[in-house]
Amino acid sequence: MKVGSNLFLEEHATPEQVQEMQTMSPEQQRMTYYGYSFESYCTKGNGAAPLSNPGAPKGWGGIVNTNVQHCHVVETKLGDTRLILGGEVDCAKDNYTGQTDSMMELKTSMAIRNRNGEVNFERKLLKFWAQSYLLGIPEIVVGFRSYDGIVQSTQSFETLAIPNLVRGKGSHSWDPGFALETAERFLVFLNEELSKPTARPDDVWRITFTPKQDIQLVKLLPEEVVAEVSSGEDRIGFLPKEFYESRLN
């Protein structure tokens, strides 16, 4: 949505994506659990494991609550475009200072055993880097696990140093400057499209990105499609009605 001079973007899970998450195979569920359990274990204390699960690692009973999240809201820029971003961050490294420099991301990846494994991990580093770079998170700790979910080693990566690890690595390497420039061009394009005389501030648009193909921008019509985004709450589009009206004044 574009209300006044501001663009508002919200990630939206389609009904198909929700259905896919609800019908994951046992193997997919297990792989997802590995990542969440690593985060849960790393953020627990060092007490004894609960008696209900005496075989669990010290200080952790194996229970994962994915509803507990820590969100950081930061202000940054891409070129001349000012951004306010909200994103989940896993934990603070030592004592939380209220600043992003005390925060840390936790990730898991398959242990690297051959060249193919190395290539796959270096491609994955693009997502790791982009998420933490834009939120100002300085450090990412990766747990390298076996297929059975056993963490075999951990490694800390400085966010700003990650691009140097893939520079000049061939066809799978990526350029952080090009990635940021592409994101900036997209935001400029989006702002221009939603600034056309026919666009209204209560219009809701859906952006769909298909990797290696294109980006589609479609205005949501008819009304029942917009209702899917607003979730039946007192909203204009996906924005709370009171907030939306304050942006128009």
C-alpha positions in Angstrom: 0.0 0.0 0.0 1.1 3.6 -0.6 -0.5 6.0 1.9 0.7 9.6 1.6 4.3 9.5 0.7 5.0 6.2 2.4 5.1 2.6 1.1 3.9 -0.1 3.5 4.9 -3.7 2.8 3.8 -6.8 4.7 4.8 -10.4 4.0 1.7 -12.4 3.3 1.3 -16.2 3.3 -1.0 -17.4 0.6 -3.6 -20.1 1.4 -1.4 -22.5 -0.6 1.6 -21.7 1.5 -0.4 -22.1 4.7 -1.7 -25.5 3.4 1.8 -26.5 2.5 3.1 -25.7 6.0 0.2 -27.7 7.6 0.8 -30.8 5.5 4.6 -31.1 5.7 5.9 -34.6 5.5 7.5 -36.1 8.7 10.9 -35.6 7.2 10.2 -31.9 6.5 8.8 -31.4 10.0 12.0 -33.0 11.4 14.3 -30.7 9.4 12.3 -27.7 10.5 12.5 -28.9 14.1 16.3 -29.1 13.9 16.6 -25.4 13.2 14.2 -24.3 15.9 15.7 -26.7 18.5 19.2 -25.3 17.9 17.9 -21.8 18.6 16.0 -23.1 21.7 19.0 -25.0 23.1 21.4 -22.1 22.5 19.2 -19.6 24.4 18.6 -21.8 27.5 20.5 -21.8 30.8 22.9 -24.5 32.1 20.7 -26.2 34.6 19.8 -29.9 34.8 17.6 -31.4 32.1 14.0 -32.0 33.1 13.2 -35.4 34.7 10.6 -35.9 32.0 13.4 -36.1 29.4 16.5 -37.3 31.3 18.4 -38.0 28.0 18.2 -34.4 26.8 21.3 -32.2 26.7 22.1 -30.4 29.9 19.8 -27.4 30.5 17.3 -28.3 27.8 14.5 -30.7 27.6 13.8 -30.7 23.9 10.6 -28.6 23.9 10.5 -25.8 21.3 8.1 -22.9 21.4 8.1 -21.1 18.0 5.7 -18.5 19.2 8.4 -16.7 21.3 10.0 -14.1 19.1 12.2 -11.0 19.6 11.6 -8.3 17.0 13.9 -5.4 16.2 12.7 -2.3 14.4 15.5 -0.3 12.7 15.8 2.6 10.4 18.2 2.4 7.4 18.7 3.4 3.8 19.0 1.9 0.4 20.4 4.6 -1.9 18.0 7.5 -1.4 15.2 5.3 -0.1 14.7 5.5 3.7 13.5 2.2 5.3 12.0 1.2 8.6 12.3 -2.5 8.9 10.9 -4.9 11.5 12.5 -8.3 11.7 12.9 -11.3 14.1 16.2 -11.6 15.8 17.2 -14.7 17.7 19.0 -13.5 20.8 21.5 -11.2 22.5 25.1 -12.3 22.7 25.7 -11.3 26.3 23.6 -8.7 28.0 21.0 -7.0 25.9 21.8 -3.3 25.5 18.8 -2.3 23.4 21.1 -1.8 20.4 21.5 -4.2 17.4 25.3 -4.5 18.1 24.4 -6.8 21.1 22.2 -9.1 19.0 23.1 -12.4 17.3 21.5 -14.7 14.7 21.5 -18.5 15.0 21.4 -20.7 12.0 21.8 -24.4 11.1 23.2 -26.0 8.0 24.3 -29.5 6.9 27.9 -30.3 7.8 30.2 -29.6 4.8 31.7 -32.9 3.6 32.5 -32.2 -0.1 32.7 -29.5 -2.7 28.9 -29.6 -3.4 28.2 -29.1 0.3 30.6 -26.1 0.3 28.8 -24.5 -2.8 25.4 -25.0 -1.3 26.4 -23.4 2.0 28.0 -20.4 0.2 24.8 -19.8 -1.7 22.9 -20.0 1.5 25.2 -17.3 3.0 23.4 -14.7 0.8 20.2 -15.1 2.8 22.1 -15.2 6.1 24.0 -12.0 5.1 21.0 -10.0 3.7 18.8 -10.7 6.8 21.4 -9.6 9.3 23.0 -6.8 7.3 19.7 -5.0 6.8 18.8 -5.3 10.5 22.4 -4.3 11.7 23.1 -7.7 13.3 26.9 -8.1 13.5 27.3 -11.8 14.1 25.8 -15.1 12.9 26.5 -18.4 14.6 26.0 -21.5 12.4 25.5 -25.0 13.8 26.7 -27.6 11.3 24.7 -30.7 11.8 24.5 -34.2 10.5 21.5 -35.6 8.6 20.2 -37.0 11.9 20.3 -33.5 13.5 23.4 -33.9 15.6 25.3 -30.6 15.8 28.9 -31.5 15.0 30.5 -28.1 15.1 29.7 -24.4 15.4 31.2 -21.4 13.6 30.8 -17.7 14.1 30.6 -15.4 11.1 30.9 -11.6 11.1 28.1 -10.3 9.0 30.2 -7.6 7.2 32.9 -10.2 6.4 30.6 -12.8 4.8 30.8 -11.3 1.2 34.6 -11.8 1.3 34.1 -15.6 1.8 32.3 -16.0 -1.6 34.0 -13.3 -3.7 35.6 -14.8 -6.9 34.2 -18.3 -6.1 32.8 -18.8 -9.6 29.2 -19.3 -10.8 27.8 -19.6 -7.3 29.4 -16.4 -6.0 27.2 -13.4 -5.3 27.9 -9.6 -5.1 26.4 -7.8 -2.1 26.5 -4.4 -4.0 24.5 -5.8 -6.9 22.0 -7.4 -4.4 21.5 -4.0 -2.6 21.3 -2.1 -5.9 18.6 -4.5 -7.2 16.6 -4.1 -4.0 16.8 -0.3 -4.4 15.7 -0.4 -8.0 12.8 -2.5 -7.1 11.6 0.0 -4.4 12.0 2.9 -6.8 9.9 0.9 -9.4 7.3 0.1 -6.8 7.0 3.7 -5.6 6.6 4.9 -9.2 3.9 2.4 -10.0 1.9 3.2 -6.9 2.2 6.9 -7.5 0.3 6.9 -10.8 -2.8 9.1 -10.9 -5.1 6.1 -11.0 -3.7 4.7 -7.8 -5.7 5.2 -4.5 -4.3 5.2 -1.0 -6.7 2.4 0.0 -5.5 0.2 -2.9 -3.9 -3.1 -1.8 -1.3 -4.6 -4.2 0.2 -8.0 -4.2 3.9 -8.4 -5.2 4.8 -11.9 -6.2 8.4 -12.8 -6.8 9.2 -16.0 -8.8 13.0 -16.7 -8.7 14.7 -16.6 -12.1 11.5 -15.4 -13.7 9.9 -12.1 -12.8 8.1 -9.9 -10.3 4.4 -9.4 -10.7 2.5 -6.5 -9.3 -1.3 -6.9 -9.2 -4.0 -4.7 -7.5 -6.2 -6.9 -5.4 -9.7 -7.0 -6.7 -12.6 -7.7 -6.0 -13.4 -6.8 -2.4 -13.3 -10.4 -1.0 -9.6 -10.7 -2.0 -8.8 -7.6 0.0 -10.8 -9.0 2.9 -8.3 -12.0 2.9 -5.5 -9.6 3.6 -7.3 -7.5 6.2 -8.2 -10.7 8.2 -11.6 -9.4 9.1 -10.2 -6.8 11.5 -10.9 -3.0 11.6 -8.4 -2.3 8.9 -8.1 -0.4 5.6 -6.3 -3.0 3.5 -3.7 -4.5 5.9 -3.2 -1.3 7.9 -5.1 -0.6 11.2 -7.9 1.8 10.3 -6.8 4.4 13.0 -3.2 4.3 11.7 -4.3 4.6 8.1 -6.4 7.6 8.8 -3.6 9.3 10.7 -1.3 8.9 7.7 -3.8 10.8 5.5 -3.8 13.8 7.8 
